[in-house]
Amino acid sequence: MRRLALLSLVFAGALLCLQPLRAQIPGAGGLPGQGPTTPSTFPGQNPSPGATGPNTRGSAGTTENFPSKIDDRQFVRDAAIAGLSNVELGKLAAEKASSEDVRQYGKQLSEDQTKTNDRLKEVASQQSISIPDALDSKHKSQIEKVAKLSGPEFDKAFLKQQLKEQEGEVRDFSDEAQRGTDPIVKTFAAGALPSLQQQLEAAKNLNKSTKKAKGR
């Protein structure tokens, strides 16, 4: 009996001595087959530390803000309307402007834009894109509003309208030339862009000189 009690004490002491060693063994005390404890990660999620969730910039599943695609067909239709408007405005300025410089600008604008419109018609035909052959109500109304004016007031309104139109065209043609998906339409836009940029620069210069002349 005494021997049994002695063996029990020895066994208990051995267990106490082994306990610190057991705590140092990786995975000890866990479930069978379980490694060291780590934070849970779902598929596509980076582990900690420095983990980023699925909606964090640079992690899996991130939605980046890429530029939207260009609608080539819509670009062609919009360019056709803008082109028709420029031709009409140019003709109007060539007839009604009080400044010789504005009249010459209008004449050149009408001629250059007519050439661009002819090239656009060829592109539209090649790509089977239907384009308008007449102004829409919005542009028609804008031209009628300017046409009612005369003298310096006409020049001012014409240049203001032209700056707005040309800035929009340069932006649209530049976007198409860079991000369009139809190679033929992209080539057209890139080819027409320098002329549009020159028209915009000339309109800006005319607008400045007209304001200076008015201030004298």
VEXDOVO-542667 format. One record per residue (C-alpha): residue number from 1; residue in one letter; x, y, z. Coordinates in nm, 2 decimals. Example, Ala and Ser with C-alpha at 12.3 -4.5 7.8 and 13.67 -1.06 7.14 Angstrom:
# residues 2
REC | resi | resn | c1 | c2 | c3
REC | 1 | A | 1.23 | -0.45 | 0.78
REC | 2 | S | 1.37 | -0.11 | 0.71
***
This chain:
# residues 216
REC | resi | resn | c1 | c2 | c3
REC | 1 | M | 0.00 | 0.00 | 0.00
REC | 2 | R | 0.28 | 0.23 | 0.09
REC | 3 | R | 0.46 | 0.14 | -0.23
REC | 4 | L | 0.15 | 0.22 | -0.44
REC | 5 | A | 0.12 | 0.56 | -0.27
REC | 6 | L | 0.49 | 0.63 | -0.34
REC | 7 | L | 0.45 | 0.54 | -0.71
REC | 8 | S | 0.16 | 0.78 | -0.73
REC | 9 | L | 0.37 | 1.07 | -0.59
REC | 10 | V | 0.65 | 1.00 | -0.83
REC | 11 | F | 0.42 | 0.99 | -1.13
REC | 12 | A | 0.25 | 1.31 | -1.03
REC | 13 | G | 0.59 | 1.48 | -0.99
REC | 14 | A | 0.69 | 1.36 | -1.33
REC | 15 | L | 0.38 | 1.52 | -1.48
REC | 16 | L | 0.45 | 1.85 | -1.31
REC | 17 | C | 0.80 | 1.85 | -1.46
REC | 18 | L | 0.69 | 1.78 | -1.81
REC | 19 | Q | 0.42 | 2.06 | -1.81
REC | 20 | P | 0.66 | 2.35 | -1.89
REC | 21 | L | 0.82 | 2.15 | -2.18
REC | 22 | R | 0.47 | 2.07 | -2.32
REC | 23 | A | 0.38 | 2.44 | -2.33
REC | 24 | Q | 0.69 | 2.51 | -2.55
REC | 25 | I | 0.61 | 2.24 | -2.81
REC | 26 | P | 0.44 | 2.41 | -3.12
REC | 27 | G | 0.08 | 2.31 | -3.16
REC | 28 | A | 0.07 | 2.13 | -2.82
REC | 29 | G | -0.27 | 2.15 | -2.66
REC | 30 | G | -0.45 | 2.20 | -2.99
REC | 31 | L | -0.67 | 1.97 | -3.19
REC | 32 | P | -0.52 | 1.68 | -3.38
REC | 33 | G | -0.36 | 1.81 | -3.70
REC | 34 | Q | -0.39 | 2.18 | -3.60
REC | 35 | G | -0.08 | 2.40 | -3.64
REC | 36 | P | 0.00 | 2.72 | -3.45
REC | 37 | T | -0.29 | 2.95 | -3.41
REC | 38 | T | -0.33 | 3.22 | -3.68
REC | 39 | P | -0.60 | 3.47 | -3.76
REC | 40 | S | -0.87 | 3.32 | -4.00
REC | 41 | T | -0.84 | 3.42 | -4.36
REC | 42 | F | -1.10 | 3.38 | -4.63
REC | 43 | P | -1.01 | 3.30 | -5.00
REC | 44 | G | -0.87 | 3.61 | -5.16
REC | 45 | Q | -0.80 | 3.78 | -4.83
REC | 46 | N | -0.44 | 3.86 | -4.73
REC | 47 | P | -0.32 | 3.72 | -4.40
REC | 48 | S | -0.23 | 3.95 | -4.11
REC | 49 | P | -0.03 | 4.14 | -4.02
REC | 50 | G | -0.09 | 4.41 | -4.28
REC | 51 | A | -0.39 | 4.23 | -4.41
REC | 52 | T | -0.63 | 4.42 | -4.63
REC | 53 | G | -0.99 | 4.34 | -4.68
REC | 54 | P | -1.15 | 4.27 | -5.02
REC | 55 | N | -1.25 | 4.63 | -5.08
REC | 56 | T | -0.91 | 4.78 | -4.99
REC | 57 | R | -0.70 | 4.93 | -5.27
REC | 58 | G | -0.45 | 4.68 | -5.40
REC | 59 | S | -0.61 | 4.37 | -5.25
REC | 60 | A | -0.79 | 4.09 | -5.43
REC | 61 | G | -1.14 | 4.19 | -5.54
REC | 62 | T | -1.05 | 4.56 | -5.55
REC | 63 | T | -1.25 | 4.77 | -5.80
REC | 64 | E | -1.01 | 5.02 | -5.95
REC | 65 | N | -1.14 | 5.35 | -6.10
REC | 66 | F | -1.04 | 5.29 | -6.46
REC | 67 | P | -1.16 | 5.53 | -6.73
REC | 68 | S | -1.48 | 5.42 | -6.89
REC | 69 | K | -1.47 | 5.29 | -7.25
REC | 70 | I | -1.55 | 5.52 | -7.53
REC | 71 | D | -1.86 | 5.46 | -7.74
REC | 72 | D | -1.72 | 5.50 | -8.09
REC | 73 | R | -2.05 | 5.51 | -8.26
REC | 74 | Q | -2.19 | 5.77 | -8.03
REC | 75 | F | -1.87 | 5.98 | -8.07
REC | 76 | V | -1.92 | 5.97 | -8.45
REC | 77 | R | -2.29 | 6.09 | -8.42
REC | 78 | D | -2.19 | 6.37 | -8.17
REC | 79 | A | -1.91 | 6.48 | -8.39
REC | 80 | A | -2.14 | 6.50 | -8.69
REC | 81 | I | -2.38 | 6.73 | -8.50
REC | 82 | A | -2.09 | 6.95 | -8.37
REC | 83 | G | -1.95 | 6.97 | -8.72
REC | 84 | L | -2.27 | 7.09 | -8.87
REC | 85 | S | -2.31 | 7.35 | -8.60
REC | 86 | N | -1.95 | 7.48 | -8.66
REC | 87 | V | -2.02 | 7.52 | -9.04
REC | 88 | E | -2.33 | 7.72 | -8.98
REC | 89 | L | -2.17 | 7.93 | -8.71
REC | 90 | G | -1.87 | 7.99 | -8.93
REC | 91 | K | -2.09 | 8.11 | -9.22
REC | 92 | L | -2.28 | 8.33 | -8.99
REC | 93 | A | -1.97 | 8.50 | -8.85
REC | 94 | A | -1.83 | 8.54 | -9.20
REC | 95 | E | -2.14 | 8.74 | -9.29
REC | 96 | K | -2.23 | 8.93 | -8.97
REC | 97 | A | -1.92 | 8.99 | -8.76
REC | 98 | S | -1.82 | 9.35 | -8.71
REC | 99 | S | -1.45 | 9.26 | -8.67
REC | 100 | E | -1.25 | 9.16 | -8.98
REC | 101 | D | -1.06 | 8.91 | -8.78
REC | 102 | V | -1.37 | 8.74 | -8.66
REC | 103 | R | -1.51 | 8.73 | -9.01
REC | 104 | Q | -1.19 | 8.57 | -9.14
REC | 105 | Y | -1.20 | 8.32 | -8.85
REC | 106 | G | -1.56 | 8.23 | -8.94
REC | 107 | K | -1.47 | 8.18 | -9.30
REC | 108 | Q | -1.18 | 7.96 | -9.22
REC | 109 | L | -1.38 | 7.77 | -8.96
REC | 110 | S | -1.65 | 7.69 | -9.21
REC | 111 | E | -1.41 | 7.57 | -9.47
REC | 112 | D | -1.20 | 7.35 | -9.23
REC | 113 | Q | -1.50 | 7.20 | -9.07
REC | 114 | T | -1.66 | 7.11 | -9.40
REC | 115 | K | -1.35 | 6.91 | -9.49
REC | 116 | T | -1.36 | 6.74 | -9.15
REC | 117 | N | -1.73 | 6.66 | -9.20
REC | 118 | D | -1.66 | 6.50 | -9.54
REC | 119 | R | -1.40 | 6.27 | -9.38
REC | 120 | L | -1.64 | 6.19 | -9.10
REC | 121 | K | -1.91 | 6.09 | -9.35
REC | 122 | E | -1.66 | 5.85 | -9.51
REC | 123 | V | -1.57 | 5.69 | -9.18
REC | 124 | A | -1.94 | 5.66 | -9.09
REC | 125 | S | -2.01 | 5.49 | -9.42
REC | 126 | Q | -1.72 | 5.25 | -9.37
REC | 127 | Q | -1.84 | 5.15 | -9.03
REC | 128 | S | -2.21 | 5.15 | -9.11
REC | 129 | I | -2.29 | 5.42 | -8.86
REC | 130 | S | -2.59 | 5.64 | -8.92
REC | 131 | I | -2.52 | 6.01 | -8.87
REC | 132 | P | -2.76 | 6.31 | -8.87
REC | 133 | D | -2.75 | 6.54 | -9.18
REC | 134 | A | -2.93 | 6.83 | -9.00
REC | 135 | L | -2.89 | 7.01 | -8.68
REC | 136 | D | -3.08 | 6.91 | -8.37
REC | 137 | S | -3.32 | 7.15 | -8.19
REC | 138 | K | -3.06 | 7.24 | -7.93
REC | 139 | H | -2.79 | 7.35 | -8.17
REC | 140 | K | -3.04 | 7.52 | -8.40
REC | 141 | S | -3.17 | 7.72 | -8.11
REC | 142 | Q | -2.82 | 7.83 | -8.01
REC | 143 | I | -2.74 | 7.95 | -8.36
REC | 144 | E | -3.07 | 8.14 | -8.39
REC | 145 | K | -3.00 | 8.31 | -8.07
REC | 146 | V | -2.66 | 8.44 | -8.19
REC | 147 | A | -2.80 | 8.53 | -8.53
REC | 148 | K | -3.03 | 8.78 | -8.37
REC | 149 | L | -2.74 | 8.99 | -8.25
REC | 150 | S | -2.53 | 9.24 | -8.45
REC | 151 | G | -2.21 | 9.44 | -8.42
REC | 152 | P | -1.97 | 9.38 | -8.13
REC | 153 | E | -2.25 | 9.20 | -7.94
REC | 154 | F | -2.26 | 8.94 | -8.22
REC | 155 | D | -1.88 | 8.90 | -8.21
REC | 156 | K | -1.89 | 8.85 | -7.83
REC | 157 | A | -2.17 | 8.60 | -7.84
REC | 158 | F | -2.02 | 8.41 | -8.14
REC | 159 | L | -1.68 | 8.37 | -7.97
REC | 160 | K | -1.83 | 8.27 | -7.64
REC | 161 | Q | -2.04 | 8.00 | -7.82
REC | 162 | Q | -1.74 | 7.89 | -8.03
REC | 163 | L | -1.51 | 7.86 | -7.73
REC | 164 | K | -1.76 | 7.63 | -7.56
REC | 165 | E | -1.81 | 7.42 | -7.87
REC | 166 | Q | -1.44 | 7.39 | -7.95
REC | 167 | E | -1.34 | 7.30 | -7.60
REC | 168 | G | -1.59 | 7.02 | -7.59
REC | 169 | E | -1.48 | 6.90 | -7.94
REC | 170 | V | -1.11 | 6.90 | -7.85
REC | 171 | R | -1.19 | 6.70 | -7.53
REC | 172 | D | -1.41 | 6.45 | -7.71
REC | 173 | F | -1.17 | 6.40 | -8.00
REC | 174 | S | -0.88 | 6.36 | -7.77
REC | 175 | D | -1.06 | 6.10 | -7.56
REC | 176 | E | -1.15 | 5.90 | -7.88
REC | 177 | A | -0.80 | 5.92 | -8.01
REC | 178 | Q | -0.66 | 5.78 | -7.69
REC | 179 | R | -0.93 | 5.54 | -7.56
REC | 180 | G | -1.15 | 5.46 | -7.86
REC | 181 | T | -1.19 | 5.09 | -7.96
REC | 182 | D | -1.26 | 5.12 | -8.33
REC | 183 | P | -0.92 | 5.17 | -8.50
REC | 184 | I | -1.07 | 5.35 | -8.80
REC | 185 | V | -1.26 | 5.60 | -8.58
REC | 186 | K | -0.96 | 5.65 | -8.36
REC | 187 | T | -0.74 | 5.73 | -8.66
REC | 188 | F | -1.00 | 5.99 | -8.78
REC | 189 | A | -1.02 | 6.15 | -8.44
REC | 190 | A | -0.64 | 6.17 | -8.41
REC | 191 | G | -0.61 | 6.32 | -8.76
REC | 192 | A | -0.87 | 6.59 | -8.70
REC | 193 | L | -0.75 | 6.68 | -8.35
REC | 194 | P | -0.47 | 6.92 | -8.46
REC | 195 | S | -0.71 | 7.13 | -8.67
REC | 196 | L | -0.96 | 7.15 | -8.39
REC | 197 | Q | -0.68 | 7.26 | -8.14
REC | 198 | Q | -0.58 | 7.53 | -8.38
REC | 199 | Q | -0.94 | 7.65 | -8.41
REC | 200 | L | -0.97 | 7.66 | -8.03
REC | 201 | E | -0.64 | 7.85 | -7.99
REC | 202 | A | -0.75 | 8.10 | -8.25
REC | 203 | A | -1.09 | 8.15 | -8.08
REC | 204 | K | -0.91 | 8.21 | -7.75
REC | 205 | N | -0.68 | 8.47 | -7.90
REC | 206 | L | -0.97 | 8.65 | -8.08
REC | 207 | N | -1.17 | 8.65 | -7.76
REC | 208 | K | -0.88 | 8.81 | -7.57
REC | 209 | S | -0.82 | 9.08 | -7.84
REC | 210 | T | -1.19 | 9.16 | -7.86
REC | 211 | K | -1.20 | 9.21 | -7.48
REC | 212 | K | -0.90 | 9.44 | -7.50
REC | 213 | A | -1.05 | 9.64 | -7.78
REC | 214 | K | -1.37 | 9.69 | -7.59
REC | 215 | G | -1.18 | 9.81 | -7.28
REC | 216 | R | -1.01 | 10.09 | -7.47
***
